[in-house]
Amino acid sequence: MTDHIQEARRILAVNDRGGYTVPTDRLYPFQWNWDSAFVAMGFALYDVDRAYRELERLAEGQWADGMIPHIVFHQPSDTYFPGPSVWRTKHGIPTSGITQPPVFAIALRQVHDAADEGARERTLALYLAALKWHRWWYAARDPEGTGLVALLHPWESGSDNSPAWDAAMARVPTTTTTPVVRKDIGHVHADMRPRDEDYRRFIHLVDTYADCDWNPAEQWVRAPFKVAEIQTTAILLKAGEDLEHLARLFGRTEEAEEIAAFNALSRKAILGQWRPALSRFVSRDLVSGADIEAATQAGFLPLLALDLEAAMASAAVAEMRRWSAGLKVAFPTTKPGLAAYEPKRYWRGPAWGIINWLLIEGLRRNGEGAFAEELRGSTLSAIEREGFAEYFDPETGEGCGGLGFSWTAAAYLWLKR
Ligand code: DGY
């Protein structure tokens, strides 16, 4: 075992809080939804029991309506804002009230494949949780049946302060009933985090939805931010393919057909978001009705879940190569050179191991193995040089944000396997 693999495993062990892994100490002291799904895939490579535990502990936070929240507050901590008292949710274990990209079923299939026959019951219980969540996505976040699921808060994308949200967030008031007490900038330099104004809008949205008692139908009507989002839908579709695979494996034919219908709907809808002039896919702002053309990584995430015609795939890859030219670490989360691009500020430019992981899978799926290999090499060397940072400045390669980061450790293990 190399030193880096050993170090990655050590980070996952250090961030263990009892069957679940915090993204990093202090900055993120609870269980985060998509972080845990990536971590479970990392564990699946050497400790399958622990991989199942990660998903099982996350599923403890699942709401009666099927939503799996973005944070599960298993134990108190005063190093994070906003905590449970801001969210005012009603689930048994305190949780946030919004969700996050549904990587869960992608992870579940990998964990199941790594397990032996005896684990079937464990997979089945988690499969049922995932199915309930996917049904929630289509009912609560696509009530009109378009095939694209909508986000009501930028935190649901995981790409909190992406330029993709700038226009939609500009309409969200900066007034809050909850005082904004930022703890994040006590752990990480403010230049690497969202701005104060972003936080006021983030919390305005939380206040608004808490006032709806987290009722999905009421939130849908009152939401000042509503984006039919391409990255989340692509992840949901890939997860849906994996869920359908598990349903068929378990002989659950009716459910498999139901999932296949969700998948077909989303596949068609994502394809409809391809913009040849941009060589990428775009999200739609459901409040203004306009395309979101901001140049971010999300535009290429559909490669993960679609088998594109060769001409489309090579146009997308040519565009990805243009964005990556001259960078020390690809793939930038905002196109370099744009006014919105900030190479150190969180989701406004930096390269992230888990985004690269998803892009690499998508490139391979679409026969673009050469660029996938370049991206894999660039990601692994960034981590080997700088350590397991939250993300990387694409120009200098510098490790930024939180350190000793669980999903970067999981990405390393996965990409190195
Ligand atoms: C944060 O607090 O920065 C998180 O990304 C929200 O999930």
Boltz pocket constraint, residues with backbone or C-beta under 6 A from the ligand:
constraints:
  - pocket:
      binder: B
      contacts: [[A, 27], [A, 70], [A, 81], [A, 155], [A, 158], [A, 160], [A, 184]]
      max_distance: 6.0
